[in-house]
Every structure is written in structure tokens, then in C-alpha cells.
Amino acid sequence: MTGPSPVATARRLTLWQDGAVPRRPALAGRRTADVVVVGAGFTGLWTALALTERDPSLEVVVLEAEEVAHGASGRNGGFVDPSLTHGIDNGRMHFPDELDELTRLGRENLDALTVDVERFGIDCDLRQVGMLDVATAPWQLEGVADSAEVYRSAGEDASVLDAAEVRALVDSPTYLGALHRRGAGATVDPGALARGLAAELDRRGVPLHESSPVTTLDRDGTGVRVETPTGRIHADHVVLATNAYSHRVLRRTARHFVPVHDYVLVTAPLRDDQLARIGWRGREGVADAGNQFHYYRLTPDDRILWGGYDAIYRYGNGVDRRDDHRRATYDLLARHFRATFPQLDDVRFERWWGGPIATTTRFTAVFGDALDGRVRYALGYTGLGVAATRFAGRVLTDRILDPSSPLLELRFTSTSPFPFPPEPLRWAGVTVTRRAIARADRRDGRRGPWLRALDAVGIGFGS
């Protein structure tokens, strides 16, 4: 990888930030609101839209510490998966009695997201492309076949491809087979999607203040006092939509998740002759079938976005900007890319970025409340939040406006995952688990005593 220091050019490094507009003004002075939404990533934007759609008379204010989609919403790979449960296998492990309902809700949610993009007039290159889970080691083939059967039983168009069939779609010498989910989801420009959602809030007259980090969140009479360095709001309700940064605003959320840093490389645009070497005419989203996996896709201008595999946890739930770049991981990803596509040895990397995502012990979002129910939150999408955040916005809206909603009776929305321990046990547990996962991949997928013990108590780490 060549080019300037990643840290030196971090401000506008993500591909999805290229269309960003000047920042909206920070909150100034004092005011009141019915609901303050903290965070202008996908969770916050979808929630503000759901609240104002349900009750246009509500006074909703959105506060963002940095800029729209500053966090994982603007750094992700742009995969729009219908699953609310981080895949059907994970859903079957944690919510077997609700899996059919959650699968249905996930499909409905993705369909509704597609409708929203059209009716809001958002130009974000949303494409229904399907998904390939590629086996790159013999032991992964059995898992691919098992997953295909589960997906088919849930009504999905899923099939198992042999090496020749998958290489006819995307050509890599490492592919031994694949699970092809033709209706599995879509790809999108997540930055453009987030900016389009924010623009819809502008059209509705919903104030959105960037550069407004929340410094105080506390009870104030019958409501909540929300303070920033330049302003204060008294609100009846607050929605905390800050995902991997949530513990900075509300410390109690730290028990639910760990922030892990995920990193991405993006190539220069491929020429026609370079693209022809690998095919990829269907532009499917691709992920490895191992426990440590890469995810990759073509961008609208025919770059390859290549990320994942080397998730890093920083002691004490660290989310410092200094950790948003890691040269050792970029170099590792580059080596893996060259091994997967040796026919693209003349393709250079032009972008690289990283940052924290939030993961829970069951890999699915957690919903909670604080300050006597005046603060609601959702977090922990583990990398599959582009669509799931829209569903989370619906749940958060119900928790404020419709407490009797059937959605709130689901175990998925009403129970919390097994909590993470405090430090130093947290760092030790994450470190041991990462090593055990890597060891399982080296040993043909065989899960050792530590992973089996986690499975037994309902902590299913598969990646």
C-alpha cells in the first residue's frame, strides 16, 4: 500500500464522505423539545423520521457530536442485509421461537427501506444484488450447505454453488464453493443514504445540530436536561443513538457492548480489462465463510471495497481517534486481497479507513432505557446495521409513543444479552476469544473448550 500517512489524511478519507455538505450549525442557547435524539447516524436519523412520521406535531431535535454519519454509519461497507439477527444461524441460536417472525420483520423492513429511499428521493445507488458466502477452506463447505438448507426453509432463494459455479460469478482461485442468496439484500452508498435521510429531516423542519457533543444527560424535573458546550435543551424524552460511543454519554451502556475497530481498504477504480479478469457482472456482495472473515463489494465507480477480518479491541472500551487507523491491519488486508485476486496485482489501493463498531454477546442489537425510562437507546449491530437501524428506529418510537406495541413483547426487543464484565476481565475475555476464533479457523472450524463454553451459556461468537 502506497500513499500518504493514513492518520494525516483521516478527515475526509472514507469514500462515502466525498459528497458531504458543510456542517449544520451547533446548538446554541436554551430551548425545549418533546424528544432529543442524540446521534445523527442511521439509528438517530431513522428514529427521528419515525417519530415525526408517527406524530408530525412532535418537537424533535437531533444532536450530533461531529457530523452526519460520522461513526459506523459513514464507515461501513454498505451492505444492506434483511437480517435483524446477524444472519439466520445466529438468530436460530438466540431466538429459535421468534426466528420466523424476526425473519418476516426483517424482510418487511428492507422492503420499507427501499420504498423510503424512493419516496424521499435519495440518490444512494441502492442495488438489489444478493450475497455470496464463499468457502475458501474445505471445512467451510459443510457449513455452507447447512446454512443453505436453513435459509431455504425460511423461504429464501438460497443455493449451494461448486467451485466452478462460484468462479463463474466472481473469479478467485481461493474459492471452493459458496452459498448464493439471491434475494439476500442490497448494496448502497451509506454516506449518501445518511445525508438523504438528514435532508428529509430538513424538509420536515426538524432541527439537526452538528458539532454538538452532549456533555450532560440528567433528570430535570419531569424530563431530561441535555447540555452541549454551547446550548441546553429540556426534553420529555431522549433517544441515545450513539452506538460504539454510547458509554461516553451514558456509562451504564458499557455493560452491553464492546467497541471493536474494523478496517477497510478501497482500490482505485478498476479499468474494464481489470474487471474482466474477475467477472463480477452481477456485483454481488461477498463474504468469506470462515469465523474471521473478509467482506467485499464493488462500489458505484467500480472500486473494490475490502474489509473485515482483523477486528481490534482497545482496553477500556477505547474509541480514541488515534485508533481509527492501523497500518499493520491495512498491510494484512492488502496481503489477503492479493491472495484472493492475484490477477489484480496491478491494482493499487487509494483509500483506507477504520473505526469502532459495537458488538454484543449475541451479535444483535440491544434496546434499553435509563433515567426512569426517560432515556431510550439501541446499539450493537455488529456490522449489519444499515437496515437493522431502521427497525430499531421503529422499536424506539414504539417505546415512546406506543408502549403496548406487539414489537415490544418480543424477546429480541425486550431482553438484554449476557453482559460484558468490567476491566481487566473484559480485555482478557475479548483477547482469549479472538485467539480461540483464529485457532478454530486454523483447525478446520473445530471450536475449542473456550468457545464451546461460551456457546453453552448462550454467548455465541462466530466471528
N, C-alpha and C positions, 0 to 999 in steps of 0.2 A: 504494500500500500504506500503510495507516494502522496505528497501534498503537504500543506502547512499543518502546524500543530492543531489537532482537533480542539484542544482547550482554547486556543487563541481565536478560533472562528466559531465558537459554540453558539453565539447569539442567534443566528439565523441558519443554523446548519441543517435542520431537518427539511427534507424535500417538501413536506406538507405545509411548511410555513412560508413558502415563497409568495403566496398570494395574500399574506397578512396585511391588514389595513392599519393605519395609525391607531394607537391606543385610545380608547374612550377615557374621558376624564375620571379622576379618582373621586370617591365620595368626599363631599365637603359639607360641613355644618351638621345640624341635627334634624332628624325627621322621624316619622313613624311609618310602619308598614304592617300589613297583615302577615306576610311571610317574607323573611330574608333567606335567600338561597346563597350559601357560601360555596363558591367554586363554579367557574364557568367552563368546565369540561363537559363531557357528554351527560353525566348524571345530573349536574346542575341545570344544563340547558334543557334537557328533556323534561325535567321536573317543573321548571318554570313554565314551559309550554303547556304541560299537562294541567297545571294549576289554573292558568289563565284560560285554557280551553274549557275546563270544567266550570269555572266561575269567573267570567270576564270582569266582574266588579272588584275582584281581589286586588289589593295593592301589593304587588310583588316587586322586590328589589334583589338584584343579583350582584354579589361582590366577588371579585377575583383578585387574588394577591398579585398576579403577574399580568397575563393577557389571556384572551380566549384560547382554550386548548393548550395551555402551557404545559400541562402534565402529560400523562399517558395518552390522553385523547389526541394529542398532536404528535406523538412519537411512535404510535403503534404501526403495525404492518398494513392496516386497512382491510382486515378480513372481517366479513360480516356473517357470522355464523348464527344459525337459528337457535342453537342450543342455549338454554338457560343454565344448564348443569355441567358445563365444561365437557361436553361430549356425553353420548348416551351410556357408555360404560361407567363413567363416573356417576352419572345420575342413577344408574341401576344399583351402584354400591351404596349410595347415601339416601336415596329416596325411592326405593323399589315400589312402594304402594302408590306413589304420586307420579311415577315416571310417564305414564300415558298422558295424564293431564298436563304435566310440565312440557312434554313434547308438543302437545297441541298448542299450548300457550306460546311456546317459542316460535312455532310456525306462524301463528296469527300475528305475533309481534313483528316478525320480519316482514310479513306482507303489509302490515300497517306502516312500518318504517318506509317501505318502498312508496306507498301512497303519500306519506308525508313529504318525502323528497320531491315528488312531482307537484303536489299542491302548494308547497312553499316555494317552488321554482328554484330549487337548489341544484346548481351545476357542479356535481361532485364525482362524475364518472362512476356511478353505481352500476355494476355489471353482474348479472347472474351467471357465474362461471363454473360452479361446482367445486369439488375438492378432491385432491388425490392424497391419500396417506400411503407413502411409498415405503416398502420394505427394502432395507439395504443390508440386512443380515438374515441368514436362513431362519433363525429362531423367530423372527418377526412375522413370518408368513402365516403361522398358525393363528396368531393374534389378529391378523388382517382378516382371515376367513371367519373367525368367531365374531368380530365386530360387524362384518357384512351381514351375517345372519341376524344379529340383534337389530341393526338398522332396518333391514327388510321387514322384520316382524313389527317394527314401529311404523311401517308404511312408507319408508323412504326408498328411493330408487338407488340402490347400492349394489355393486357387483365387484367380484374379485378379478383382477387382471393379472395375467402372467407377465414375465419379463418383456417378451416381445410386444405385448399389447400396451403396456405402460410406456415402453420406449417409443412406441409409435405416436404417443401423445406428447411426451417430453423425453428427450433422449439423454440418458445418463448411463454410463457403464456400471454404475453402482446399483441400479435398480434390479431387484429380483422379482418384484410383483407389487401390487398396490390394491388398496381399497378405493374404488371410484364412487363418490357420492355426487351424482349429477345435479341433484337439487339441493345440495348442502348449504348453499349460501352464495355470497357475492364478495366482490372486492370494491373498494371505494377509496377516494381521496379523503382521508379522515379530517384533514385540516379544512378542506373546502366544505365538508359536511358541517363541521362545528361552526364555521363562520356563517354558513347559511342558516343554521338554527339561531345564532345570535342575531342575524339580520331580521329574522322573523320576530324575535322579541322586540327589536327596534320598531318594527311596523306596528306591533301591538302597544307600543308606548311603555314597555317595561324597562325601567332604568337598569343599565348594566354598567357597573363601575369597575374598571381595571385599575391596576396599581393600588389596590385597596386591601392589604392583608388584615385579617381580623386579629386584633391583639387582646380583646376581652370578649368573652361569651359567658354571661352570667344571668341569673334570675334578677328581675327588676319588677317588683310588684306582681302584677298578674301576667307579665310577659317576660321577655328576654332582652337584655341590653347587649347590643353588638357594637363594639368600638373598633375603629381603624385609626391609624395615625392622624387622619385629617377629618374624621367625622364620627357620628354616633347615630344609631337607629334603635328605637324601641319597637319591638315586633311581638306579635302574638305567638308566632311560631318561627322556628329556624330549621332549615334543611341543611345539613352538613354534607357537602358533596365534594370532598377533597381527597378521597381515595388514599393513595400512599402517603399523603401528607396530613392525614386526619389527626394523628396524635399530636401534631404541633398546635392544633386548635382545641382539641378535646382529648385529654390524656387517656381517658378510660378506653378509648377505641383501640389502643395499642394491644390489648389482650386478644383482639380478634384477628390480627393480621401481622404479617411481616412484609416490609417493603424489600423487594429483590430487584436488582438492577439488570435490565435487559438491554442488549446492544444490537445494533443494526449496521450493515454495510449496504450501500447502493452503488451500482455500477454507472458508468457513462451510458447514454442511450445506445442500444445495440443497432448496428447497421443491418440492412436486410440480409446480407450474406452471413453475418454472425448469428442472427436469429434463425436462419435456415439450418444452421448446424445442429440446433437442438429442437426444432419444430415448435411446439408450444402454441399451435394455432388456436387452440381452444382457450388459452390464457387462464387455465385452471389455477386455483390456489394449491400450493403443495406444502406438505409437512412430512418429516420422517416419522416412521412408526416406532422408533425407539423411545426409551424413557427420557434421555436427553435428546432433544430433537431440534432441528432447524425448521423454520418456516420461510417460504419464499414465494414470490409472485412477480408478475410483470406490472410495471407502472404504466400510466396512460401514454407516456412517451417512450415506452419500450426499454426502460431500465430494468434490471433485476434487483429487487429488494431482498436481502438475505439476512436473516436474524435468528436470534434464539440461542439455544444450546447451553451457553455459559452464564447462567443466572447467578448473580453475586449478591450476597447479603453483607451489609455493613453493621458492625457491632453497635448495639444501642438503637436499632431502627434508624440508622443513619441515612439521611436523604440530602446530604450536602451536594451542592453543585459540582464540587471537585470530583465527585464520584460518577458524574454523568458521562465521563469518558474513561476508557481503559484500554490502553494500547495493546496489552497482552491479549485481551479478548478480541480486539479487531484483527490482530495478526492470526489468531486461532481461526476466526471465522473466514478469513481470506484463504487459509490453507484448506479448510473444508470445502469452500466454494471451488477452488481449483481441482480438488479431488473429485468433486461431483460433476463438474463440467470441464474436463481437461481440454475439450475442443474450443473453449473460450479463453485460452491462455493469453490472447491479445486484448482482452477486455480489461480496462482499468476501473478502479473504484474512485468515485468522485465525492461521495458523501458518507459520513459515519456519525452516528449519534447513539446516545443511551440515556437511561434514567430509570427511576423506580416504578414498578407496578406493585399492586397489593395482592397478596395471596393469603387465603385462609386454609385451615387444616382440612377442609373438604373441597377446596378449589372452586367454591361457588360463593356468590355474594352473601353478605350478612346484612340484615336490617336490624336496627336498634334505636333506642331513644335514651335521652338524658334530661336532666333538669326537670323532673316531674312530668316528662312527656312533652315538654315544650320544644325540645330539640329532637329531630329525627335524622337518621343517617343511613346510608347504604354505601358499601365499599367491598373490595376484594374480588374483582372479576377475573384475576389470574390470566390476563392477556386476551380474554374473549369478551370484552365489554362493549364493543361498538354497537351491537344490537341489544345486549342484555341490559345496558344502561337505560334504554328506552322503557323496558319493562320495569326496571327499578323506579323510574320516574312515576310510572303508573301506581306502583305499590306505595311510594312515599306520599303521593297525592291522596290515595285512599286512606292512609293513616291519619291524615289531617282532616279530610273532608267527608270521608265515608268509613268510619271505624267498623261498621258491620259488613263490609265487603267480603265476599267469599274468598278473595285472593289472600286476605289476611289470616285465614284459617289454615292455610297450607303449612305443613311443617317447613317447607322450603323458605317461607317468608316469616315464620313466627318463631323459629328456633335458631340458636347460635351454634356455630361449630365449636369443637373442642378448643379451648383457649391455649394460646402460646404461653409458656412460662416466662417469668422475668429473667433479665440478665443476671449472671452469665449463662444460665441454663438455656436461654433462648439461642444464643450464638452457638453453644455447644451442640444443641439438638439439631439446628439447621445444618451445621457443618457435618455432623455424623450422617445426617440424612442425605445430603448431597453426595457424600462419598459412597454411601450404600447404593444410591441410584446409579452412579457411574460404574460401580462394581457389578451391579446386576446386568448392565448392558454388556460388559466385558465377559460375563459368564452366561451368555445365551439367554438373558432375561430372567435367570433364576434369582428370586428375591431372597436375600439372606435373613438371618434372625431379626435384625433391627427392623427391616421393612415388614416382615411378617408380624412382628409385634405391633407396629403401627396399624397395620390392616386389621388386626384383631380388635383394636379399640376404636375402630372407625375413623382412623386418620389415614386416608388412602393417598399417599404421594406416588403419583405415576410419572412425574416429570419435574 
